[in-house]
Amino acid sequence: MIIIRPNREINREELSYSEGCTVKFWHKPPDERKAYRLTIIDRSNEYEFYPSKGLSVGQVTIGGKSLFWEQPSDLSNPDTLDLHSKKLHINGMPAPGFMYIATYSAGIELLGLSNWGMPVQDTGTGRLEILHGEASCIPVDEVTVDINKEMILVEASFDFRTFQGSSSKPWYQRGEKIFQITRKVLITRASGHIEITDSFKNISTRTFTPDWGYHITFSPEPGAVYLVPASKAEPRGGGVLPKDYEVWQPSPDDKQRIEKGVIFKDLHYQSPGHFCTSLLEYPDGSGIAIKTPPSPYYQTWFCSGGAGSKEFTWENGEPVLKRNWDGMGIEIGSSALDHDENTDPAVPSEPPLKPGESRSVSFMMGFIPPDEALNLRESINRYITEKAK
């Protein structure tokens, strides 16, 4: 077992070796200080993690092919990050609560846990709950990497707090502890497929509901489609569902960011495991199979362009996005993203956790060849057709 303690400064990369794998702990400029990367190299496969971001999964490369989108933002120093800053502007206006836009950089990010959706004012405290919450920006103190011939297991834990209190401590160490979050990432070495399990344990003296969510953003290609086995689909925000809602295309102008979201309901959850299996299918017939657990909110998210756009700027007018937001994937969560109660009535709402109780969320994904992608596409279409009868 390899143990890495990221909460320190290093001047060079640190390398460890186990079972034919290289484990690299390093800093990549222009990432800010104390924002480190953990990369596991297994022959022609690479797996990147961000210990300064709750062990978010960065890029995964299988045989030279990227699973997730090209990282659009550099990593921030968690100690100096101000998630409640008013320095970020949207279309020229200050946008408190939207700092997540400047930190969105991983392939898989855990969102929440007080609020995973859009910014919202807490009616009890008056506090502004920020876009996608704080969980994706909390650093971990220790990462363990356990490797055998078949599997790689990466694990870390961190605390989710109220984040209010003495400014003598970094923001992520302030206030009462609410949840202990433990992330386990299991990699199957033969296929490169990954399985992620996050557990939320209530370590407070009160009852809390973990408002969890996830952004999972894959590498796009023009003409790639995202297929969901669901009988109902509607545009986020209402309106008419466009004919190409499953298809990703690049923005005709990099400085114009194009985004579309489609909400799905009545998904097909199968045994064993009670997972829904969706498919990202590339033009060459290959694909990515994604298994997700039942979630009240399920949305596909496509985005393209935005580099140098004046849509998101700092207070001095400098664009926030230095690179395009070219990605396609899903946002899933335990509640409605827009706090409008637009969730799937077939999926129970998230139950509260009493002190000492735990809740786990798991999902899996990986590349599949054209024949498996075709079988999955046909299975998805069969479900949609049968539900339409």
KOLKOLVO-527244 format. One record per residue: residue in three letters; x, y, z of N, C-alpha, C in turn. Coordinates in steps of 0.2 Angstrom, whole numbers, padded with zeros to 4 digits, always signed. Each point is the difference from the previous one (the first is absolute). Layout:
<rs>
ALAXYZXYZXYZ
...
</rs>
This chain:
<rs>
MET+0004-0006+0000-0004+0006+0000+0004+0006+0000
ILE-0001+0005-0004+0003+0006-0001-0004+0006+0004
ILE+0003+0004+0004-0004+0005+0004+0003+0007-0002
ILE-0004+0004-0002+0002+0007-0002-0004+0005+0004
ARG+0004+0005+0003-0003+0005+0004+0001+0007-0004
PRO-0005+0002-0003+0000+0005-0005+0001+0007+0004
ASN-0002+0001+0006-0001+0007+0003+0007+0002+0002
ARG+0004+0001-0005+0007+0003+0001+0003+0002-0006
GLU+0005+0003+0000+0003+0003-0007+0006-0004-0002
ILE+0000-0002-0006+0005-0004-0003+0004+0005-0006
ASN+0006-0001-0001+0004+0003-0005+0001-0004-0006
ARG-0002-0006+0000+0001-0004-0006-0005-0006+0000
GLU+0000-0004-0005-0005-0005+0000+0003-0006+0005
GLU-0005-0004+0003+0002-0005+0004-0003-0007-0003
LEU+0005-0005-0001-0002-0006-0004+0000-0006+0005
SER-0005-0004-0001+0000-0007+0004-0002-0005-0006
TYR+0002-0006+0002-0001-0006-0005-0003-0006+0004
SER-0005-0003-0004-0003-0006+0003-0004-0004-0006
GLU+0002-0006+0000-0004-0005-0004+0000+0002-0008
GLY+0006+0003-0002+0001+0003-0007-0003+0006-0001
CYS-0003+0004+0005-0003+0006+0000+0005+0006+0003
THR+0000+0006-0003+0003+0006+0002-0005+0004+0003
VAL+0001+0002+0007-0005+0005+0003+0004+0007+0001
LYS-0002+0005-0003+0003+0006-0001-0004+0006+0004
PHE+0003+0003+0005-0003+0005+0004+0004+0007-0002
TRP-0004+0005-0003+0004+0005-0003-0004+0006-0001
HIS+0003+0006-0002-0003+0006-0001+0001+0002-0007
LYS-0005+0002-0003+0000+0002-0008-0001+0007+0000
PRO+0005+0004-0002-0002+0007-0001-0004+0001-0007
PRO-0005+0005+0000-0001+0005+0005-0004-0001+0005
ASP-0002-0006+0003-0004-0001+0006+0003+0004+0005
GLU-0004+0002+0005+0002+0004+0005+0004-0004+0006
ARG+0003+0003+0004+0004-0004+0005-0005-0004+0004
LYS+0003-0006+0003-0004-0004+0004-0006-0004-0004
ALA+0000+0001-0007-0005-0003-0004+0004-0006-0004
TYR+0000-0006+0003+0004-0005-0003-0004-0006-0003
ARG+0003-0003-0005-0003-0006-0003+0003-0006+0002
LEU-0004-0005-0001+0002-0007+0002-0001-0004-0007
THR+0005-0003-0003-0001-0003-0006+0003-0008+0001
ILE-0004-0004-0002+0001-0007+0000+0001-0003-0007
ILE+0006-0002-0002+0002-0002-0007+0000-0008+0000
ASP-0004-0003-0004+0000-0007+0000+0000-0002-0008
ARG+0007-0001-0002+0001-0001-0007-0002+0005-0004
SER-0005-0001-0005-0002+0006-0004-0006+0003+0003
ASN-0002-0001+0006-0006+0003+0003+0002+0005+0006
GLU-0003+0005+0000+0002+0005+0005-0007+0003+0004
TYR+0001+0001+0006-0006+0002+0005+0002+0005+0004
GLU-0003+0006-0001+0002+0006+0004-0005+0002+0005
PHE+0002+0002+0006-0004+0002+0006+0002+0007+0002
TYR-0005+0003+0003+0002+0007+0003-0001+0000+0008
PRO+0005-0002+0004-0001+0000+0007-0002+0007+0003
SER+0001+0006-0004-0002+0006+0003-0007+0002-0002
LYS-0004-0005-0003-0007+0001-0002-0004-0007+0002
GLY+0001-0002+0006-0004-0005+0003+0001-0007-0004
LEU+0006-0001-0003+0002-0005-0004-0004-0001-0006
SER-0002+0006-0003-0003+0000-0006+0004-0004-0005
VAL-0004-0003-0005+0004-0004-0005+0001+0005-0006
GLY+0006+0001-0002+0002+0004-0005-0001-0003-0007
GLN+0006-0001-0003+0000-0004-0007+0001-0007+0001
VAL-0003-0004-0004+0002-0007+0000+0001-0002-0008
THR+0006-0002-0001+0002-0002-0007+0001-0007-0001
ILE-0004-0004-0004+0001-0007-0001+0003-0001-0007
GLY+0006-0003+0000+0003-0001-0007+0000+0006-0004
GLY+0002+0006+0003+0000+0006-0003-0006+0004-0002
LYS-0006-0003+0002-0006+0004-0001-0003+0002+0006
SER-0002+0007+0000-0002+0003+0006-0008-0002+0001
LEU-0001-0001+0007-0007-0002+0002-0004+0007+0001
PHE+0004+0004+0004-0004+0007+0002+0003+0006-0004
TRP-0004+0005+0001+0002+0006-0004+0006+0003+0001
GLU+0003+0004-0004+0006+0004+0001-0001+0005+0006
GLN+0004+0000+0005-0001+0004+0005+0000+0007-0002
PRO-0006+0004+0002+0000+0007-0003+0003+0005+0005
SER+0001-0002+0007+0002+0005+0005+0006-0003+0003
ASP+0005+0004+0002+0005-0002+0004-0002-0001+0008
LEU+0004-0004+0003-0002-0002+0007+0002+0006+0005
SER-0005+0001+0005+0001+0006+0004+0003-0002+0007
ASN+0003+0004+0003+0003-0001+0007-0006+0000+0005
PRO-0002-0006+0003-0006+0000+0004+0001+0004+0006
ASP+0006+0002+0003+0000+0004+0005-0002+0007-0001
THR+0001+0003-0006-0002+0007-0001-0006+0000-0005
LEU-0003-0005-0001-0006+0000-0004-0006+0003+0003
ASP-0003+0005-0003-0006+0003+0003-0006-0001-0004
LEU-0004-0005+0002-0006-0003-0003-0006+0005+0000
HIS+0001+0005+0005-0006+0005+0000+0002+0007-0003
SER+0006+0000-0004+0002+0006-0003-0005+0003-0004
LYS+0000+0007-0001-0004+0003-0004+0004+0003-0006
LYS+0006-0003-0001+0005+0002-0006-0002-0003-0006
LEU-0004-0005+0000-0002-0003-0007-0007+0003-0002
HIS+0000+0002-0006-0005+0004-0003-0003-0005-0006
ILE-0007+0001-0001-0003-0003-0005-0004+0005-0004
ASN+0002+0000-0007-0002+0005-0004+0001+0007+0003
GLY+0005+0002+0003+0002+0006+0002-0003+0002+0007
MET-0003-0005+0003-0003+0002+0007+0003-0005+0005
PRO+0001+0003+0006+0003-0005+0006-0005-0006+0001
ALA+0003-0006+0001-0004-0006+0001+0002-0004+0006
PRO-0001+0003+0006+0002-0004+0006-0004-0007+0000
GLY+0004-0005+0002-0002-0007+0000+0001-0004-0006
PHE+0004+0003-0005+0001-0003-0006+0008-0002-0001
MET+0004+0000+0005+0007-0001-0001+0002-0007-0002
TYR-0005-0005+0000+0001-0006-0002+0002+0000-0008
ILE-0002+0005-0003+0001+0001-0007+0008+0000-0001
ALA+0003+0003+0004+0008+0001-0001+0004-0006+0003
THR-0004-0005+0003+0004-0006+0003-0002-0006-0003
TYR-0005+0000-0005-0002-0006-0003+0005-0003-0005
SER+0003-0005+0002+0006-0002-0004+0001-0008+0000
ALA-0004-0003+0003+0001-0008+0001-0005-0003-0005
GLY+0001-0007-0001-0005-0004-0003-0005-0002+0004
ILE+0001-0002+0006-0005-0002+0005+0001+0004+0006
GLU-0005+0004+0002+0000+0004+0006-0006-0002+0004
LEU+0001-0001+0007-0006+0000+0005-0002+0007+0001
LEU-0007+0001+0000-0002+0007+0001-0004+0000+0007
GLY-0002+0005+0003-0003+0001+0006+0004+0001+0006
LEU-0002-0002+0006-0005-0004+0002-0006+0004+0003
SER+0001+0007+0001-0006+0004+0003-0004+0002-0006
ASN+0003+0001-0006-0004+0002-0006+0004-0003-0006
TRP-0002-0004-0004+0003-0002-0006-0002+0004-0006
GLY-0006+0003+0000-0002+0004-0006+0002+0007-0001
MET-0005+0004-0003+0002+0007-0001+0000+0003+0007
PRO+0003+0006+0000+0000+0004+0006-0007+0001+0003
VAL+0000+0000+0006-0007+0001+0004+0001+0003+0007
GLN-0005+0004+0002+0001+0003+0006-0004-0004+0005
ASP+0004-0002+0005-0003-0004+0006-0005+0004+0004
THR-0006-0003+0000-0005+0004+0003+0000+0001+0007
GLY+0004-0005+0003+0001+0000+0008+0005+0005+0002
THR+0006-0001-0004+0006+0004+0003+0001+0007-0004
GLY-0003+0000-0006+0001+0006-0005+0007-0001-0004
ARG+0004-0005+0001+0006-0002-0003-0001-0002-0007
LEU+0004+0003-0005+0000-0002-0007+0003-0007+0000
GLU-0003-0005-0002+0003-0006-0002+0002+0000-0007
ILE+0006-0002-0001+0004+0002-0007-0002-0006-0005
LEU+0002+0002-0006-0001-0005-0006+0004-0006+0001
HIS-0003-0006+0001+0003-0006+0000+0003-0001+0007
GLY+0000+0004+0005+0002-0001+0006+0008+0000+0001
GLU+0002-0003+0005+0007+0001+0002+0004-0007-0001
ALA-0003-0005+0000+0003-0007+0000+0006-0001-0005
SER-0001+0003-0006+0005-0001-0005+0006+0004+0001
CYS+0000+0004+0005+0006+0004+0001+0004-0001+0007
ILE-0002-0005+0003+0003-0001+0007+0006-0005-0001
PRO+0006+0002+0002+0005-0005-0001+0000-0005+0005
VAL+0003-0006-0002+0001-0006+0005+0007+0001+0003
ASP+0001-0003+0006+0006-0001+0004+0004-0006-0002
GLU-0003-0005-0002+0004-0006-0002-0004-0004-0005
VAL+0004-0003-0005-0002-0004-0005+0003-0007+0000
THR-0003-0005+0000+0003-0007+0000-0001-0003-0007
VAL+0005-0003-0002+0000-0004-0007+0002-0007+0001
ASP-0005-0004-0001+0002-0008+0001-0001-0003-0007
ILE+0005-0003-0002+0001-0003-0007+0001-0008+0001
ASN-0004-0004-0004+0002-0007-0001+0000-0001-0008
LYS+0000-0006-0001+0000-0002-0008-0006+0002-0003
GLU-0006-0001+0003-0006+0001-0003-0003+0007+0001
MET+0001+0003+0005-0003+0007+0002+0005+0005+0003
ILE-0003+0006+0000+0003+0006+0003-0005+0003+0004
LEU+0001+0001+0007-0005+0003+0004+0003+0007+0003
VAL-0003+0005-0002+0002+0007+0003-0005+0002+0005
GLU+0002+0003+0006-0005+0001+0005+0002+0006+0004
ALA-0004+0005+0002+0001+0005+0004-0006+0003+0003
SER+0000+0003+0006-0005+0003+0004+0001+0007+0001
PHE-0006+0004+0001+0000+0007+0002-0006+0001+0004
ASP+0000+0006+0004-0006+0002+0003-0003+0006-0003
PHE-0007+0000+0000-0004+0005-0002-0003+0004+0006
ARG+0001+0006+0000-0002+0004+0006-0005+0005-0001
THR-0001+0005+0005-0005+0005-0001+0004+0006-0004
PHE+0007+0000+0001+0004+0005-0003-0001+0007+0002
GLN-0001+0001+0006-0001+0006+0003+0004+0000+0007
GLY+0003+0005+0001+0004+0001+0006+0006+0004-0001
SER+0006-0002+0004+0006+0004+0001+0003+0001-0007
SER+0002+0006-0002+0004+0000-0007+0007-0001+0001
SER+0002-0002+0006+0007-0002+0001+0001-0007-0003
LYS-0005-0004-0002+0001-0006-0003-0002+0000-0007
PRO+0002-0004-0005-0003-0001-0006-0007-0001+0000
TRP-0004+0003-0005-0007-0001+0000-0003-0007+0001
TYR+0004-0005-0003-0002-0007+0000+0001-0003+0007
GLN+0003+0003+0005+0001-0002+0007-0004+0004+0005
ARG-0005+0004-0003-0004+0004+0005-0007-0003+0001
GLY-0002+0001+0006-0007-0002+0002+0000-0007+0002
GLU-0007-0002+0002-0002-0007+0002+0001-0005-0005
LYS+0003-0006+0001+0000-0005-0004-0007-0003-0001
ILE-0002-0001-0006-0007-0003-0002+0001-0007-0003
PHE+0004-0001-0005+0001-0006-0003+0007-0002-0001
GLN+0002-0006+0000+0006-0003-0002-0001-0003-0006
ILE+0003+0002-0005+0000-0003-0007+0006-0004-0002
THR-0002-0006-0002+0006-0005-0002-0001-0002-0007
ARG+0005+0001-0004-0001-0002-0007+0005-0005-0001
LYS-0003-0006-0004+0004-0005-0002-0001-0001-0008
VAL+0006+0000-0003+0000-0001-0007+0003-0007-0002
LEU-0003-0004-0003+0002-0007-0001+0001+0000-0008
ILE+0006-0002-0002+0002+0000-0007+0002-0007-0002
THR-0004-0003-0005+0002-0007-0003+0005+0001-0005
ARG+0006-0003+0002+0006+0001-0004-0001-0002-0007
ALA-0003-0006-0001-0001-0003-0007-0004+0004-0005
SER-0005+0003+0003-0005+0004-0005+0001+0008+0001
GLY+0003+0002+0006+0000+0007+0001-0006+0003+0003
HIS-0005-0004+0001-0007+0002+0002+0001+0002+0008
ILE-0004+0005+0002+0001+0003+0006-0007+0000+0004
GLU+0000-0002+0006-0006+0000+0005+0002+0005+0006
ILE-0005+0004+0001+0001+0005+0005-0006-0001+0005
THR+0002+0000+0006-0005+0000+0006+0002+0006+0005
ASP-0005+0004+0001+0001+0005+0005-0005-0001+0006
SER+0003+0000+0006-0005-0001+0006+0000+0007+0004
PHE-0006+0001+0002-0001+0006+0004-0002-0002+0007
LYS+0004+0001+0005-0002-0002+0007-0001+0006+0004
ASN-0006+0001+0003-0002+0005+0004+0004+0000+0007
ILE+0005+0004+0001+0004+0000+0006-0001+0006+0004
SER-0006+0003-0001-0002+0005+0005-0005-0003+0005
THR-0003+0005+0004-0005-0002+0005-0007+0001-0002
ARG-0001+0002-0006-0006+0002-0003-0002-0004-0006
THR-0006+0000-0002-0002-0003-0006+0001+0004-0006
PHE+0003-0002-0005+0001+0004-0007-0002-0005-0006
THR-0002+0004-0005-0001-0004-0006+0006+0002-0005
PRO+0004-0005-0003+0005+0002-0004-0003+0001-0007
ASP+0001+0007-0002-0003+0002-0007+0006-0001-0005
TRP+0001-0006-0002+0005-0002-0004-0001+0001-0008
GLY+0005+0000-0004-0001+0001-0007+0007-0002-0003
TYR+0000-0001-0007+0006-0001-0003+0000+0003-0007
HIS+0006+0003-0002+0001+0002-0007+0005-0006-0003
ILE-0002-0003-0005+0004-0005-0004+0000+0002-0007
THR+0006+0002-0002+0001+0004-0007+0005-0004-0004
PHE-0002-0003-0006+0004-0004-0004+0003+0004-0006
SER+0005-0003-0003+0003+0003-0006-0005-0001-0006
PRO-0001+0006-0003-0005+0000-0005+0003-0001-0007
GLU-0004-0002-0005+0002+0001-0007-0006+0002-0004
PRO+0001+0004-0006-0006+0002-0004-0004-0006-0002
GLY-0006+0000+0001-0005-0005-0001+0000-0006+0005
ALA+0003+0001+0005-0001-0005+0006-0006+0001+0003
VAL-0003-0006+0002-0007+0000+0003+0000-0002+0007
TYR-0005+0002+0004+0000-0002+0007-0007-0003+0000
LEU-0001-0007+0002-0006-0003+0000-0002-0002+0007
VAL-0006+0001+0002-0003-0001+0007-0006-0004-0001
PRO+0000-0006+0004-0006-0004+0000-0006+0003+0004
ALA-0003+0004-0003-0006+0004+0004-0006+0001-0005
SER-0005+0000+0003-0006+0001-0004-0002+0007+0000
LYS+0003+0005+0004-0002+0007+0000+0006+0004-0001
ALA+0000+0005-0004+0005+0005-0001-0002+0007-0001
GLU+0002+0005+0003-0002+0007-0001+0006+0004+0001
PRO+0000+0006-0004+0005+0005+0001+0000+0003+0007
ARG+0006+0001+0003+0001+0003+0006-0003+0008-0001
GLY-0004+0002+0004-0003+0007-0001-0006+0000-0004
GLY-0002-0006-0003-0006+0000-0004+0001+0001-0007
GLY-0006+0000-0004+0001+0001-0007-0001-0007-0004
VAL+0002+0000-0007-0001-0005-0004+0007-0004+0000
LEU-0001-0007+0000+0006-0004+0000+0003+0000-0007
PRO+0006+0002-0001+0003+0001-0007+0002-0007-0002
LYS+0000-0001-0007+0001-0007-0003+0007-0002+0002
ASP+0004+0004+0000+0007-0002+0001+0002+0000+0008
TYR-0004-0001+0004+0001+0001+0007+0005-0005+0003
GLU+0001-0006-0004+0005-0005+0002+0007+0001-0003
VAL+0001+0005-0004+0006+0000-0004+0004+0006+0002
TRP+0007-0001+0000+0004+0006+0002+0003+0002-0006
GLN+0001+0007-0001+0003+0003-0006+0004+0006+0003
PRO+0006+0002-0003+0004+0005+0003-0004+0007-0002
SER+0002+0005+0004-0003+0007-0001+0004+0002-0006
PRO-0004+0004-0005+0002+0003-0006+0005+0005+0002
ASP+0000+0003+0006+0004+0006+0002+0003-0002+0007
ASP+0006-0001+0001+0003-0001+0006-0002+0005+0006
LYS-0001+0006-0002-0002+0005+0005-0007+0000+0002
GLN-0004-0004-0003-0007-0001+0001-0001-0007+0004
ARG-0001+0000+0006-0002-0006+0003-0007-0003-0001
ILE-0001-0006-0002-0006-0003-0001-0001-0005+0005
GLU-0006+0000+0003-0001-0005+0006-0008-0003-0001
LYS+0000-0006+0001-0007-0003+0000-0001-0005+0005
GLY-0006+0000+0003-0001-0005+0005-0007-0003-0001
VAL+0000-0007+0001-0006-0004-0001-0001-0004+0006
ILE-0006+0001+0003-0002-0004+0006-0004-0006-0002
PHE+0002-0006+0003-0003-0006-0001-0003-0003+0006
LYS-0006-0004-0001-0004-0003+0005-0002-0007-0002
ASP-0002-0004+0005-0002-0007-0002+0005-0003-0003
LEU+0006-0001+0003+0006-0003-0003+0000-0008+0002
HIS+0003-0003-0004+0000-0008+0001+0006-0002+0005
TYR-0002-0002+0006+0005-0002+0005-0001-0008+0000
GLN+0006-0003-0001+0001-0007-0001+0003-0003+0006
SER-0001-0006+0001+0003-0004+0005+0006-0004-0004
PRO+0005-0002+0003+0002+0001+0007+0003+0007+0001
GLY-0001+0002+0006+0002+0007+0002-0004+0005-0001
HIS-0006-0001-0004-0005+0006-0001+0003+0006-0003
PHE+0004-0001-0005+0003+0005-0004-0003+0002-0006
CYS+0000+0006-0002-0002+0002-0007+0006+0000-0004
THR+0000-0003-0006+0006+0000-0005-0001+0004-0006
SER+0003+0006+0000+0000+0004-0006+0006-0001-0004
LEU+0000+0004-0006+0005-0002-0005+0002+0007-0004
LEU+0006+0001+0001+0003+0006-0005+0003-0004-0006
GLU-0003+0001-0006+0003-0004-0006+0003+0005-0004
TYR+0006-0002-0002+0004+0004-0005-0001-0001-0007
PRO+0002+0004-0005-0002-0001-0007+0003-0007-0003
ASP+0006-0002+0003+0003-0006-0002-0003-0007+0003
GLY-0006+0001+0004-0003-0006+0002+0002-0001+0007
SER+0006+0002+0003+0002-0002+0007-0004+0005+0004
GLY+0000-0002+0007-0004+0004+0004+0003+0000+0008
ILE-0004+0003+0004+0001+0000+0007-0006-0002+0003
ALA+0000-0006+0004-0006-0002+0004+0001+0003+0007
ILE-0006+0003+0002+0000+0003+0007-0006-0002+0004
LYS+0002-0003+0006-0005-0003+0004-0001+0005+0006
THR-0006+0002+0001-0001+0005+0005-0006-0002+0005
PRO+0000+0002+0006-0005-0003+0005-0006+0004-0001
PRO-0006-0002+0003-0006+0004+0000+0001+0007+0003
SER-0002+0005-0004+0001+0007+0002-0006+0004-0002
PRO-0003+0004+0005-0006+0004-0002+0001+0005-0006
TYR+0006+0002-0001+0002+0004-0005+0005-0003-0005
TYR-0002+0000-0006+0005-0003-0005-0001+0005-0006
GLN+0006+0003-0002+0000+0004-0006+0007-0001-0004
THR-0001+0000-0007+0006+0000-0004+0002+0007-0001
TRP+0006+0002+0000+0003+0006+0000+0005+0001-0006
PHE-0001+0004-0005+0004+0001-0006+0003+0007+0000
CYS+0006+0001-0001+0003+0007+0000+0005+0000-0005
SER+0001+0006-0004+0005+0001-0005+0002+0007+0000
GLY+0006+0001-0002+0003+0007+0000+0001+0004+0006
GLY+0001+0006+0000+0000+0005+0006+0007+0003+0001
ALA+0005-0003-0003+0007+0003+0001+0000+0007-0001
GLY+0002+0004+0005+0001+0007-0001-0007+0004-0001
SER-0005-0003+0002-0007+0003+0000+0000+0005+0005
LYS-0005+0005-0001-0001+0005+0005-0006-0002+0004
GLU-0003-0006-0001-0005-0002+0004+0002-0001+0008
PHE+0005-0003+0001+0003-0001+0007+0007+0004+0000
THR+0000+0005+0004+0006+0004+0001+0001+0001+0007
TRP+0007+0003+0001+0001+0002+0007-0002+0007+0000
GLU+0001+0003+0006-0003+0007+0001+0004+0005-0004
ASN+0006-0002-0002+0004+0005-0005-0001-0001-0007
GLY-0005-0005-0002-0002-0001-0007+0004-0006-0003
GLU+0005-0003+0003+0004-0005-0002-0005-0006-0001
PRO+0000-0004-0005-0004-0006-0001+0002-0005+0005
VAL-0005-0004+0003+0002-0005+0004+0002-0006-0004
LEU-0003-0002-0005+0001-0006-0004+0006+0002-0005
LYS+0005-0004+0001+0006+0001-0004+0000-0005-0006
ARG-0004-0006+0002-0001-0005-0005-0007-0002-0001
ASN-0002-0003-0005-0007-0002-0002-0003-0004+0006
TRP-0006+0001+0001-0004-0005+0004-0003-0005-0005
ASP+0004-0005-0003-0002-0005-0005-0001-0006+0004
GLY-0006-0002+0001-0001-0006+0004-0007-0002+0000
MET-0001-0007+0001-0007-0003+0000+0000-0005+0006
GLY-0006+0000+0003-0001-0005+0006-0006+0001+0003
ILE+0000-0001+0007-0006+0000+0004+0001+0004+0006
GLU-0005+0003+0003-0001+0002+0006-0006-0004+0004
ILE+0002-0003+0005-0005-0004+0004+0000+0003+0007
GLY-0005-0001+0004-0001+0003+0006-0006-0002+0004
SER+0001+0001+0007-0006-0002+0004-0006+0005+0001
SER+0001+0005-0004-0005+0005+0000+0000+0004-0006
ALA-0005+0004-0002-0001+0004-0006+0006+0005+0000
LEU+0003+0000-0006+0006+0005-0001-0002+0007+0001
ASP-0006+0002-0003-0003+0006+0000-0005+0002+0006
HIS+0000-0005+0005-0004+0001+0006-0008+0001-0002
ASP-0002-0003-0006-0007+0001-0002-0004-0007+0001
GLU+0003-0004+0004-0003-0007+0001-0001-0004-0007
ASN+0003+0002-0005+0000-0004-0006+0004-0006+0000
THR-0002-0005+0004+0004-0006+0001-0004-0006-0002
ASP+0003-0006-0001-0004-0006-0002-0004-0003+0006
PRO-0007+0000-0001-0004-0002+0006+0001-0008+0001
ALA+0003-0003-0005+0001-0008+0002+0006-0001+0004
VAL+0004+0005+0002+0006-0001+0004-0001+0004+0007
PRO+0000-0004+0005-0001+0003+0007+0005+0006+0001
SER-0002+0005+0004+0004+0005+0002+0005-0002+0005
GLU+0006+0003+0000+0005-0002+0005-0002+0000+0007
PRO+0001-0005+0004-0002-0001+0007+0005+0004+0004
PRO-0002+0003+0006+0004+0003+0004+0005-0005+0004
LEU+0005+0002+0002+0005-0005+0004+0000+0003+0007
LYS-0001-0005+0005+0001+0002+0007+0007-0001+0002
PRO+0002+0003+0005+0007-0001+0003+0003-0007-0001
GLY+0005-0001-0003+0003-0007+0000-0002-0003-0006
GLU-0005+0002-0004-0003-0004-0006+0004+0002-0006
SER+0000-0005-0005+0004+0001-0006-0004-0001-0006
ARG+0002+0003-0006-0003-0001-0006+0005-0001-0005
SER+0000-0004-0005+0005-0001-0005-0003+0001-0007
VAL+0004+0002-0005-0002+0001-0007+0005-0003-0004
SER-0002-0004-0005+0005-0003-0004-0002+0000-0007
PHE+0006+0001-0005-0002-0001-0007+0007-0002-0003
MET-0001-0002-0007+0005-0004-0003+0000+0003-0007
MET+0006+0000-0004+0001+0002-0007+0006-0003-0003
GLY+0000+0000-0006+0006-0002-0004-0002-0001-0008
PHE+0006+0000-0003-0001-0001-0008-0002-0007-0001
ILE-0004+0000-0006-0003-0007-0002+0001+0000-0008
PRO+0002-0005-0003+0001-0001-0007-0007+0001-0004
PRO+0000+0001-0007-0006+0001-0004-0005-0005+0001
ASP+0002-0007+0001-0006-0005+0000-0004+0001+0007
GLU+0004+0001+0005-0004+0001+0007-0004+0007+0000
ALA+0003+0005-0003-0004+0006-0001-0006-0001-0004
LEU+0000-0004-0005-0006-0001-0004-0005-0004+0004
ASN+0002-0005+0003-0004-0004+0005-0004+0005+0005
LEU+0004+0004+0003-0002+0005+0005-0005+0005-0003
ARG+0002+0002-0006-0005+0005-0004-0007-0003-0001
GLU+0001-0007-0003-0007-0003-0001-0004-0001+0006
SER+0004-0002+0006-0004-0001+0006-0003+0007+0002
ILE+0003+0005+0000-0003+0007+0002-0006+0001-0005
ASN+0001-0001-0006-0006+0002-0005-0006-0005+0001
ARG+0002-0006+0002-0006-0005+0002-0004+0003+0006
TYR+0004+0002+0005-0004+0003+0006-0004+0006-0002
ILE+0003+0004-0004-0004+0006-0002-0006-0001-0004
THR+0001-0005-0004-0006-0002-0005-0005-0004+0004
GLU+0002-0004+0005-0005-0004+0004-0004+0005+0004
LYS+0003+0005+0003-0003+0005+0005-0005+0004-0004
ALA+0002+0001-0007-0005+0005-0004-0006-0004-0002
LYS-0001-0006+0001-0006-0004-0002-0006+0002+0004
</rs>
